[in-house]
Amino acid sequence: MSSPAETQPLTVLVYSHRAEVREAITTAIGRRPAPDLGRVRFVEADGVAEVILAVDRGGIDMVILDGEAQPTGGMGVSRQLKNEIDDCPPIVVTVRRRDDRWLATWSQADAVLVHPLDPLTAAETVAEVLRRSGAVART
């Protein structure tokens, strides 16, 4: 069995129309959210069409969507992906207000992160969702 350092990196798609939000997400999670996961490679998207195309092509281990993205928010994109893509990768939605966490239930997201992102919470959440999805075993 190979060690995490020898495995292929996990690919995480990050969607927001704002570059600074994408950067905040990738910075909070870091390139190695947990020792057992190995490295993470981030792919960024600033439009919904890019997200759908990337997920439809495959090879994405997780999707992180900005719930406040414009013109289409991450919660709507999450629900669309979960309902339209067979074998949809796990999805994490970020929100600005803790009170908006309930919307993630509607969006069918696997987890929710609240801005400002705490690096420890963000990394632990992403690692747990990836472990549950079986992405770690596939690398």
DSSP file (Angstrom, degrees, kcal/mol; ACC not computed):
  #  RESIDUE AA STRUCTURE BP1 BP2  ACC     N-H-->O    O-->H-N    N-H-->O    O-->H-N    TCO  KAPPA ALPHA  PHI   PSI    X-CA   Y-CA   Z-CA
    1    1 A M              0   0    0      0, 0.0     2,-0.1     0, 0.0     0, 0.0   0.000 360.0 360.0 360.0 134.9    0.0    0.0    0.0
    2    2 A S        -     0   0    0      1,-0.1     5,-0.0     2,-0.1     0, 0.0  -0.463 360.0-116.3 -82.4 154.0    1.4    3.4   -0.9
    3    3 A S    >>  -     0   0    0     -2,-0.1     3,-1.5     1,-0.1     4,-0.7  -0.436  31.9-103.7 -81.3 162.4    1.8    6.2    1.6
    4    4 A P  G >4 S+     0   0    0      0, 0.0     3,-0.8     0, 0.0    35,-0.4   0.832 121.8  59.4 -55.2 -33.0   -0.2    9.5    1.2
    5    5 A A  G 34 S+     0   0    0      1,-0.2    34,-0.1    33,-0.2    31,-0.0   0.779 106.3  47.9 -67.4 -25.4    2.9   11.2   -0.1
    6    6 A E  G <4 S+     0   0    0     -3,-1.5    -1,-0.2     2,-0.1     2,-0.1   0.537  95.7  93.9 -92.5  -8.1    3.1    8.7   -3.0
    7    7 A T  S << S-     0   0    0     -3,-0.8    32,-0.2    -4,-0.7     3,-0.1  -0.356  86.7 -91.9 -84.5 163.7   -0.5    8.9   -4.1
    8    8 A Q        -     0   0    0    131,-1.2    -1,-0.1     1,-0.1    -2,-0.1  -0.446  52.5-100.7 -66.8 145.2   -2.0   11.1   -6.8
    9    9 A P        -     0   0    0      0, 0.0     2,-0.3     0, 0.0    31,-0.2  -0.365  34.4-113.2 -66.7 149.8   -3.3   14.4   -5.4
   10   10 A L  E     -a   40   0A   0     29,-2.3    31,-3.8    27,-0.2     2,-0.6  -0.627  28.7-131.5 -78.3 141.4   -7.0   14.8   -4.8
   11   11 A T  E     -a   41   0A   0     -2,-0.3    50,-2.4    29,-0.2    51,-1.3  -0.871  23.4-174.0-103.3 121.6   -8.7   17.3   -7.1
   12   12 A V  E     -ab  42  62A   0     29,-2.7    31,-2.5    -2,-0.6     2,-0.5  -0.963  13.2-149.0-117.7 120.7  -10.9   19.8   -5.5
   13   13 A L  E     -ab  43  63A   0     49,-2.7    51,-3.3    -2,-0.5     2,-0.5  -0.774  11.8-163.1 -89.1 128.4  -12.9   22.2   -7.6
   14   14 A V  E     -ab  44  64A   0     29,-2.9    31,-2.6    -2,-0.5     2,-0.5  -0.963   5.4-165.5-117.3 121.8  -13.6   25.6   -6.0
   15   15 A Y  E     +ab  45  65A   0     49,-2.9    51,-2.0    -2,-0.5     2,-0.3  -0.927  27.3 125.4-115.1 127.0  -16.3   27.8   -7.5
   16   16 A S        -     0   0    0     29,-1.9     6,-0.1    -2,-0.5    -2,-0.1  -0.889  53.2-133.3-164.0 148.4  -16.9   31.5   -6.8
   17   17 A H  S    S+     0   0    0     -2,-0.3     2,-0.5    49,-0.1    29,-0.1   0.614  94.1  74.5 -76.7 -10.6  -17.3   34.5   -9.1
   18   18 A R    >>  -     0   0    0      1,-0.1     4,-1.9    -3,-0.0     3,-0.7  -0.911  69.9-153.6-109.7 121.4  -14.8   36.3   -6.9
   19   19 A A  H 3> S+     0   0    0     -2,-0.5     4,-2.5     1,-0.2     5,-0.2   0.849  96.1  57.9 -58.6 -36.6  -11.1   35.4   -7.0
   20   20 A E  H 3> S+     0   0    0      1,-0.2     4,-1.9     2,-0.2    -1,-0.2   0.817 105.5  49.8 -68.4 -28.7  -10.6   36.6   -3.4
   21   21 A V  H <> S+     0   0    0     -3,-0.7     4,-2.2     2,-0.2    -1,-0.2   0.908 110.3  49.8 -73.2 -42.6  -13.3   34.1   -2.1
   22   22 A R  H  X S+     0   0    0     -4,-1.9     4,-2.5     1,-0.2     5,-0.2   0.916 112.2  48.9 -59.5 -42.1  -11.6   31.3   -4.1
   23   23 A E  H  X S+     0   0    0     -4,-2.5     4,-2.6     1,-0.2     5,-0.2   0.901 108.7  52.3 -65.3 -41.0   -8.3   32.2   -2.5
   24   24 A A  H  X S+     0   0    0     -4,-1.9     4,-2.1     2,-0.2    -1,-0.2   0.895 111.8  47.6 -61.5 -39.5   -9.8   32.4    1.0
   25   25 A I  H  X S+     0   0    0     -4,-2.2     4,-2.1     2,-0.2     5,-0.2   0.956 114.4  43.7 -66.7 -51.1  -11.2   28.9    0.5
   26   26 A T  H  X S+     0   0    0     -4,-2.5     4,-2.4     1,-0.2    -2,-0.2   0.867 115.0  50.2 -65.9 -35.2   -8.0   27.3   -0.9
   27   27 A T  H  < S+     0   0    0     -4,-2.6    -1,-0.2    -5,-0.2    -2,-0.2   0.917 110.1  49.6 -67.8 -43.1   -5.8   29.1    1.8
   28   28 A A  H  < S+     0   0    0     -4,-2.1    95,-0.4    -5,-0.2    -2,-0.2   0.891 116.9  40.9 -63.8 -39.7   -8.1   27.9    4.6
   29   29 A I  H  < S-     0   0    0     -4,-2.1     3,-0.2    -5,-0.2    -2,-0.2   0.899  98.6-159.7 -76.7 -41.0   -8.0   24.3    3.5
   30   30 A G     <  -     0   0    0     -4,-2.4    -2,-0.1    -5,-0.2    -3,-0.1   0.012  36.0 -74.2  80.2 168.1   -4.4   24.2    2.5
   31   31 A R  S    S+     0   0    0      1,-0.3     9,-2.5    -4,-0.1    -1,-0.2   0.621 128.1  32.6 -76.3 -13.6   -2.6   21.8    0.2
   32   32 A R        +     0   0    0      7,-0.2    -1,-0.3    -3,-0.2     7,-0.1  -0.673  64.1 177.2-144.4  85.4   -2.7   19.0    2.7
   33   33 A P  S    S+     0   0    0      0, 0.0    94,-0.1     0, 0.0    -1,-0.1   0.737  75.5   8.0 -66.4 -21.9   -5.8   19.1    4.9
   34   34 A A  S >> S-     0   0    0      4,-0.4     3,-1.6     1,-0.1     4,-0.8  -0.980  72.5-118.9-156.3 147.5   -4.9   15.9    6.8
   35   35 A P  T 34 S+     0   0    0      0, 0.0     3,-0.4     0, 0.0    -1,-0.1   0.821 112.2  54.2 -58.3 -32.9   -1.9   13.6    6.9
   36   36 A D  T 34 S+     0   0    0      1,-0.2    -4,-0.0   -32,-0.1     0, 0.0   0.570 103.3  58.5 -80.5  -6.7   -3.8   10.6    5.6
   37   37 A L  T <4 S-     0   0    0     -3,-1.6    -1,-0.2     1,-0.2   -27,-0.2   0.694  87.9-151.1 -93.9 -20.9   -5.1   12.4    2.5
   38   38 A G     <  -     0   0    0     -4,-0.8    -4,-0.4    -3,-0.4    -1,-0.2  -0.464  50.1 -18.1  75.7-159.5   -1.9   13.4    0.9
   39   39 A R        -     0   0    0    -35,-0.4   -29,-2.3   -32,-0.2     2,-0.4  -0.429  57.5-141.6 -85.8 156.8   -1.9   16.6   -1.3
   40   40 A V  E     -a   10   0A   0     -9,-2.5     2,-0.5   -31,-0.2   -29,-0.2  -0.947   5.0-154.3-116.4 136.0   -4.8   18.4   -2.7
   41   41 A R  E     -a   11   0A   0    -31,-3.8   -29,-2.7    -2,-0.4     2,-0.4  -0.955  15.9-146.5-109.1 123.6   -4.8   20.0   -6.2
   42   42 A F  E     -a   12   0A   0     -2,-0.5     2,-0.5   -31,-0.2   -29,-0.2  -0.750  11.7-168.3 -94.2 135.8   -7.3   22.9   -6.5
   43   43 A V  E     -a   13   0A   0    -31,-2.5   -29,-2.9    -2,-0.4     2,-0.3  -0.991  17.1-148.8-116.6 127.3   -9.1   23.7   -9.8
   44   44 A E  E     -a   14   0A   0     -2,-0.5     2,-0.4   -31,-0.2   -29,-0.2  -0.763  15.1-176.0-103.8 145.3  -10.8   27.0   -9.8
   45   45 A A  E     -a   15   0A   0    -31,-2.6   -29,-1.9    -2,-0.3     3,-0.1  -0.999  15.9-175.0-135.7 138.4  -14.0   28.0  -11.6
   46   46 A D  S    S+     0   0    0     -2,-0.4     2,-0.3   -31,-0.2   -31,-0.1   0.309  72.3  52.6-113.1   7.2  -15.6   31.4  -11.8
   47   47 A G  S  > S-     0   0    0      1,-0.1     4,-1.5    24,-0.0     3,-0.2  -0.987  76.9-125.5-142.2 152.8  -18.7   30.3  -13.7
   48   48 A V  H  > S+     0   0    0     -2,-0.3     4,-2.7     1,-0.2     5,-0.2   0.881 109.4  59.0 -63.2 -40.2  -21.4   27.7  -13.4
   49   49 A A  H  > S+     0   0    0      1,-0.2     4,-2.4     2,-0.2    -1,-0.2   0.889 104.9  51.1 -58.3 -39.6  -20.8   26.3  -16.9
   50   50 A E  H  > S+     0   0    0     -3,-0.2     4,-2.5     2,-0.2    -1,-0.2   0.902 110.3  49.5 -62.9 -41.4  -17.2   25.6  -15.9
   51   51 A V  H  X S+     0   0    0     -4,-1.5     4,-2.6     2,-0.2     5,-0.3   0.952 112.8  45.5 -63.1 -50.5  -18.3   23.7  -12.8
   52   52 A I  H  X S+     0   0    0     -4,-2.7     4,-2.6     1,-0.2    -2,-0.2   0.915 114.0  49.0 -62.3 -43.8  -20.8   21.6  -14.6
   53   53 A L  H  X S+     0   0    0     -4,-2.4     4,-2.1    -5,-0.2    -1,-0.2   0.928 112.6  47.6 -61.4 -46.2  -18.4   20.7  -17.4
   54   54 A A  H  X S+     0   0    0     -4,-2.5     4,-1.3     2,-0.2    -2,-0.2   0.916 115.4  44.0 -63.5 -44.0  -15.6   19.8  -15.0
   55   55 A V  H  < S+     0   0    0     -4,-2.6     5,-0.2     1,-0.2    -1,-0.2   0.898 112.6  52.5 -68.8 -39.2  -17.9   17.6  -12.8
   56   56 A D  H  < S+     0   0    0     -4,-2.6    -1,-0.2    -5,-0.3    -2,-0.2   0.859 107.1  53.1 -64.1 -36.2  -19.4   16.0  -15.9
   57   57 A R  H  < S-     0   0    0     -4,-2.1    -1,-0.2    -5,-0.2    -2,-0.2   0.824 107.1-139.4 -67.6 -32.0  -16.0   15.1  -17.3
   58   58 A G     <  +     0   0    0     -4,-1.3    -1,-0.2    -5,-0.2     3,-0.1  -0.316  69.2 102.8  96.1 176.5  -15.0   13.4  -14.1
   59   59 A G        +     0   0    0      1,-0.3     2,-0.6    -2,-0.1   -48,-0.2   0.491  54.1 123.1  85.8   4.1  -11.8   13.4  -12.1
   60   60 A I        -     0   0    0     -5,-0.2    -1,-0.3    -6,-0.2   -48,-0.2  -0.882  39.5-172.8 -99.7 123.6  -13.1   15.8   -9.4
   61   61 A D  S    S+     0   0    0    -50,-2.4     2,-0.3    -2,-0.6   -49,-0.2   0.728  70.6   3.2 -87.4 -23.7  -12.9   14.4   -5.9
   62   62 A M  E     -b   12   0A   0    -51,-1.3   -49,-2.7    27,-0.2     2,-0.4  -0.980  59.9-146.3-159.7 150.1  -14.8   17.2   -4.2
   63   63 A V  E     -bc  13  91A   0     27,-2.5    29,-2.8    -2,-0.3     2,-0.5  -0.984   8.1-165.5-121.3 132.4  -16.6   20.5   -5.1
   64   64 A I  E     -bc  14  92A   0    -51,-3.3   -49,-2.9    -2,-0.4     2,-0.4  -0.980  13.8-167.0-118.3 121.7  -16.6   23.5   -2.9
   65   65 A L  E     -bc  15  93A   0     27,-2.8    29,-2.8    -2,-0.5     2,-0.7  -0.903  22.2-128.2-117.1 133.8  -19.2   26.1   -3.9
   66   66 A D  E >   - c   0  94A   0    -51,-2.0     8,-2.1    -2,-0.4     3,-1.6  -0.694  14.7-154.9 -76.8 114.5  -19.5   29.7   -2.7
   67   67 A G  T 3  S+     0   0    0     27,-2.6     8,-0.3    -2,-0.7    -1,-0.2   0.689  93.8  50.8 -64.2 -18.3  -23.1   30.1   -1.5
   68   68 A E  T 3  S+     0   0    0     26,-0.2    -1,-0.3     5,-0.2     5,-0.1   0.321  80.6 133.8-101.7   6.1  -23.0   33.8   -2.3
   69   69 A A    <   -     0   0    0     -3,-1.6   -22,-0.0   -54,-0.1   -53,-0.0  -0.168  53.4 -99.7 -59.6 151.4  -21.7   33.5   -5.9
   70   70 A Q  S    S+     0   0    0      1,-0.2    -2,-0.1     3,-0.1    -1,-0.1  -0.937  89.8   3.2-122.3 146.2  -23.3   35.6   -8.5
   71   71 A P  S    S+     0   0    0      0, 0.0     2,-0.6     0, 0.0    -1,-0.2  -0.990 139.3  27.2 -82.5 -11.1  -25.3   35.3  -10.7
   72   72 A T  S    S-     0   0    0      4,-0.0    -3,-0.1     3,-0.0    -4,-0.1  -0.944  81.4-138.3-115.1 120.2  -25.9   31.7   -9.6
   73   73 A G     >  -     0   0    0     -2,-0.6     4,-1.8    -5,-0.1     3,-0.4  -0.312  21.2-113.4 -75.0 157.4  -25.2   30.8   -5.9
   74   74 A G  H  > S+     0   0    0     -8,-2.1     4,-2.6     1,-0.2    -7,-0.2   0.749 111.4  61.8 -62.3 -27.0  -23.5   27.7   -4.8
   75   75 A M  H  > S+     0   0    0     -8,-0.3     4,-2.1     2,-0.2    -1,-0.2   0.918 106.7  44.4 -69.1 -41.3  -26.6   26.2   -3.1
   76   76 A G  H  > S+     0   0    0     -3,-0.4     4,-2.2     2,-0.2    -2,-0.2   0.893 114.2  50.0 -67.1 -38.7  -28.5   26.1   -6.4
   77   77 A V  H  X S+     0   0    0     -4,-1.8     4,-2.8     2,-0.2     5,-0.2   0.905 109.1  53.0 -64.7 -41.4  -25.5   24.7   -8.2
   78   78 A S  H  X S+     0   0    0     -4,-2.6     4,-2.7     1,-0.2     5,-0.2   0.942 110.0  46.8 -58.5 -49.1  -25.1   22.0   -5.5
   79   79 A R  H  X S+     0   0    0     -4,-2.1     4,-1.8     1,-0.2    -1,-0.2   0.904 112.8  50.2 -61.7 -41.6  -28.7   21.0   -5.8
   80   80 A Q  H  X S+     0   0    0     -4,-2.2     4,-1.7     2,-0.2     5,-0.2   0.938 112.5  46.1 -62.6 -47.6  -28.4   20.9   -9.6
   81   81 A L  H  X S+     0   0    0     -4,-2.8     4,-2.4     1,-0.2     3,-0.3   0.931 112.2  50.4 -62.0 -45.8  -25.3   18.7   -9.5
   82   82 A K  H  < S+     0   0    0     -4,-2.7    -1,-0.2    25,-0.3    -2,-0.2   0.843 117.3  40.7 -62.5 -33.1  -26.7   16.3   -6.9
   83   83 A N  H  < S+     0   0    0     -4,-1.8    -1,-0.2    -5,-0.2    -2,-0.2   0.680 125.2  32.8 -88.8 -18.3  -29.9   15.8   -9.0
   84   84 A E  H  < S+     0   0    0     -4,-1.7     2,-0.6    -3,-0.3    -2,-0.2   0.642 100.7  74.7-115.3 -18.2  -28.3   15.7  -12.5
   85   85 A I  S >< S-     0   0    0     -4,-2.4     3,-0.9    -5,-0.2     2,-0.2  -0.875  70.7-137.2-106.5 119.1  -24.9   14.1  -12.2
   86   86 A D  T 3  S+     0   0    0     -2,-0.6    -3,-0.1     1,-0.3    -2,-0.0  -0.492  93.1  11.0 -66.1 140.3  -24.6   10.3  -11.7
   87   87 A D  T 3  S-     0   0    0      1,-0.2    -1,-0.3    -2,-0.2    -5,-0.1   0.912  91.3-166.0  55.1  46.5  -21.9    9.6   -9.1
   88   88 A C    <   -     0   0    0     -3,-0.9    -1,-0.2    -6,-0.2     3,-0.1  -0.384  19.4-116.9 -63.1 134.8  -21.7   13.3   -8.1
   89   89 A P        -     0   0    0      0, 0.0   -27,-0.2     0, 0.0   -28,-0.1  -0.282  44.5 -80.1 -66.6 161.7  -18.6   14.1   -6.0
   90   90 A P        -     0   0    0      0, 0.0   -27,-2.5     0, 0.0     2,-0.4  -0.293  48.8-146.3 -62.9 150.3  -19.2   15.3   -2.5
   91   91 A I  E     -c   63   0A   0    -29,-0.2    19,-2.5    17,-0.2    20,-1.2  -0.967  14.3-168.0-126.3 134.9  -20.0   19.0   -2.2
   92   92 A V  E     -cd  64 111A   0    -29,-2.8   -27,-2.8    -2,-0.4     2,-0.4  -0.982  12.5-157.7-116.6 132.3  -19.2   21.6    0.5
   93   93 A V  E     -cd  65 112A   0     18,-2.1    20,-2.3    -2,-0.4     2,-0.4  -0.910   4.9-147.2-110.9 137.4  -21.0   24.9    0.4
   94   94 A T  E     -cd  66 113A   0    -29,-2.8   -27,-2.6    -2,-0.4     2,-0.3  -0.853  17.7-174.2-102.3 140.9  -19.7   28.1    2.0
   95   95 A V  E     - d   0 114A   0     18,-2.4    20,-3.1    -2,-0.4     3,-0.1  -0.892  27.7-139.8-129.9 160.4  -22.1   30.6    3.5
   96   96 A R  S    S+     0   0    0     -2,-0.3     2,-0.5    18,-0.2    -1,-0.1   0.775  88.0  49.6 -89.2 -30.6  -21.6   34.1    5.0
   97   97 A R  S >  S-     0   0    0      1,-0.1     3,-2.1    17,-0.0     4,-0.2  -0.933  71.1-140.9-117.8 133.0  -24.1   33.7    7.8
   98   98 A R  G >  S+     0   0    0     -2,-0.5     3,-1.7     1,-0.3     4,-0.2   0.835 104.0  64.6 -55.2 -33.4  -24.3   30.9   10.3
   99   99 A D  G >  S+     0   0    0      1,-0.3     3,-0.6     2,-0.1    -1,-0.3   0.666  91.4  65.0 -66.6 -15.5  -28.1   31.1   10.1
  100  100 A D  G X> S+     0   0    0     -3,-2.1     3,-1.4     1,-0.2     4,-0.5   0.461  71.3  96.2 -85.9  -0.3  -27.9   30.1    6.4
  101  101 A R  H X> S+     0   0    0     -3,-1.7     3,-1.3     1,-0.3     4,-0.5   0.827  73.6  65.5 -58.3 -31.7  -26.6   26.7    7.2
  102  102 A W  H X> S+     0   0    0     -3,-0.6     3,-1.0     1,-0.3     4,-0.9   0.802  90.2  65.5 -62.7 -27.8  -30.1   25.3    7.0
  103  103 A L  H <> S+     0   0    0     -3,-1.4     4,-2.1     1,-0.3    -1,-0.3   0.781  88.3  67.7 -65.5 -25.1  -30.1   26.1    3.3
  104  104 A A  H <X>S+     0   0    0     -3,-1.3     5,-1.5    -4,-0.5     4,-0.8   0.821  92.7  59.9 -64.5 -29.1  -27.4   23.5    2.8
  105  105 A T  H X<5S+     0   0    0     -3,-1.0     3,-0.8    -4,-0.5    -1,-0.2   0.939 107.7  44.7 -61.7 -45.9  -30.0   20.9    3.7
  106  106 A W  H 3<5S+     0   0    0     -4,-0.9    -2,-0.2     1,-0.2    -1,-0.2   0.882 111.3  53.5 -62.6 -38.4  -32.1   22.0    0.7
  107  107 A S  H 3<5S-     0   0    0     -4,-2.1   -25,-0.3     1,-0.1    -1,-0.2   0.579 105.9-129.2 -76.4  -8.9  -29.0   22.2   -1.5
  108  108 A Q  T <<5 +     0   0    0     -3,-0.8   -17,-0.2    -4,-0.8    -3,-0.2   0.673  48.2 164.9  67.6  19.5  -28.1   18.5   -0.6
  109  109 A A      < -     0   0    0     -5,-1.5    -1,-0.2     1,-0.1   -17,-0.2  -0.312  42.0-136.1 -64.5 150.8  -24.5   19.6    0.2
  110  110 A D  S    S-     0   0    0    -19,-2.5     2,-0.3     1,-0.2   -18,-0.2   0.719  82.2  -3.4 -80.7 -22.9  -22.5   17.1    2.2
  111  111 A A  E     -d   92   0A   0    -20,-1.2   -18,-2.1    -7,-0.1     2,-0.4  -0.979  63.2-137.0-162.2 164.6  -21.1   19.8    4.5
  112  112 A V  E     -d   93   0A   0     -2,-0.3     2,-0.4   -20,-0.2   -18,-0.2  -0.986   8.6-164.5-131.7 139.8  -21.2   23.6    5.1
  113  113 A L  E     -d   94   0A   0    -20,-2.3   -18,-2.4    -2,-0.4     2,-0.5  -0.959  14.9-141.9-120.1 144.3  -18.4   26.0    6.0
  114  114 A V  E     -d   95   0A   0     -2,-0.4     4,-0.3   -20,-0.2   -18,-0.2  -0.909  30.5 -92.3-111.7 130.3  -19.1   29.5    7.4
  115  115 A H  S    S+     0   0    0    -20,-3.1     2,-0.1    -2,-0.5   -17,-0.1  -0.545 107.8  55.9 -74.6 145.8  -17.1   32.6    6.5
  116  116 A P  S    S-     0   0    0      0, 0.0     2,-0.3     0, 0.0    -2,-0.2   0.498  97.3-136.7 -70.9 139.2  -14.8   33.8    7.8
  117  117 A L        -     0   0    0     -2,-0.1    -2,-0.1    -4,-0.1     3,-0.1  -0.461   5.2-143.7 -73.2 129.6  -13.3   30.4    7.3
  118  118 A D     >  -     0   0    0     -4,-0.3     4,-3.1    -2,-0.3     5,-0.3  -0.832  12.4-141.7 -87.4 122.1  -11.3   28.9   10.2
  119  119 A P  H  > S+     0   0    0      0, 0.0     4,-2.4     0, 0.0     5,-0.2   0.858  99.0  49.4 -56.8 -38.5   -8.4   27.0    8.7
  120  120 A L  H  > S+     0   0    0      2,-0.2     4,-2.4     1,-0.2     5,-0.2   0.947 115.6  42.3 -66.2 -47.7   -8.6   24.2   11.3
  121  121 A T  H  > S+     0   0    0      2,-0.2     4,-2.6     1,-0.2     5,-0.2   0.909 115.2  50.7 -64.5 -43.0  -12.4   23.7   10.8
  122  122 A A  H  X S+     0   0    0     -4,-3.1     4,-2.5     2,-0.2     5,-0.2   0.939 113.1  44.4 -61.9 -48.2  -12.1   24.0    7.0
  123  123 A A  H  X S+     0   0    0     -4,-2.4     4,-2.5   -95,-0.4    -1,-0.2   0.918 115.2  48.1 -63.9 -43.7   -9.4   21.4    6.8
  124  124 A E  H  X S+     0   0    0     -4,-2.4     4,-2.4    -5,-0.2    -2,-0.2   0.901 112.8  48.7 -64.0 -41.1  -11.1   19.0    9.2
  125  125 A T  H  X S+     0   0    0     -4,-2.6     4,-2.4     2,-0.2     5,-0.2   0.942 113.4  45.9 -64.6 -48.3  -14.4   19.3    7.3
  126  126 A V  H  X S+     0   0    0     -4,-2.5     4,-2.4    -5,-0.2     5,-0.2   0.920 113.4  50.0 -61.4 -44.3  -12.9   18.8    3.9
  127  127 A A  H  X S+     0   0    0     -4,-2.5     4,-2.4    -5,-0.2    -1,-0.2   0.921 111.5  48.2 -61.2 -44.5  -10.9   15.8    5.2
  128  128 A E  H  X S+     0   0    0     -4,-2.4     4,-2.5     2,-0.2    -1,-0.2   0.915 112.1  48.3 -64.0 -43.4  -13.9   14.2    6.8
  129  129 A V  H  X S+     0   0    0     -4,-2.4     4,-1.8     1,-0.2    -1,-0.2   0.909 112.3  49.4 -65.1 -41.1  -16.1   14.6    3.7
  130  130 A L  H  X>S+     0   0    0     -4,-2.4     5,-1.3    -5,-0.2     4,-0.8   0.902 111.2  49.5 -64.3 -40.4  -13.3   13.2    1.5
  131  131 A R  H ><5S+     0   0    0     -4,-2.4     3,-0.9     1,-0.2    -2,-0.2   0.940 111.1  49.0 -63.0 -46.3  -12.9   10.2    3.8
  132  132 A R  H 3<5S+     0   0    0     -4,-2.5    -1,-0.2     1,-0.2    -2,-0.2   0.837 108.2  55.1 -61.8 -33.3  -16.7    9.5    3.8
  133  133 A S  H 3<5S-     0   0    0     -4,-1.8    -1,-0.2    -5,-0.2    -2,-0.2   0.673 109.4-121.9 -76.2 -16.7  -16.8    9.7    0.0
  134  134 A G  T <X5S+     0   0    0     -3,-0.9     4,-1.1    -4,-0.8     3,-0.3   0.519  74.4 128.7  86.5   5.1  -14.1    7.1   -0.4
  135  135 A A  H  >< +     0   0    0     -5,-1.3     4,-0.8     1,-0.2     3,-0.2   0.839  68.1  59.0 -62.2 -32.5  -11.9    9.4   -2.4
  136  136 A V  H >4 S+     0   0    0     -6,-0.8     3,-0.7     1,-0.2    -1,-0.2   0.900 103.9  50.1 -64.7 -40.6   -9.0    8.6   -0.1
  137  137 A A  H 34 S+     0   0    0     -3,-0.3    -1,-0.2     1,-0.2    -2,-0.2   0.774 107.0  56.3 -68.5 -26.0   -9.2    4.9   -1.0
  138  138 A R  H 3<        0   0    0     -4,-1.1    -1,-0.2     1,-0.2    -2,-0.2   0.652 360.0 360.0 -81.9 -15.3   -9.2    5.7   -4.8
  139  139 A T    <<        0   0    0     -4,-0.8  -131,-1.2    -3,-0.7    -1,-0.2   0.497 360.0 360.0 -81.1 360.0   -6.0    7.7   -4.7
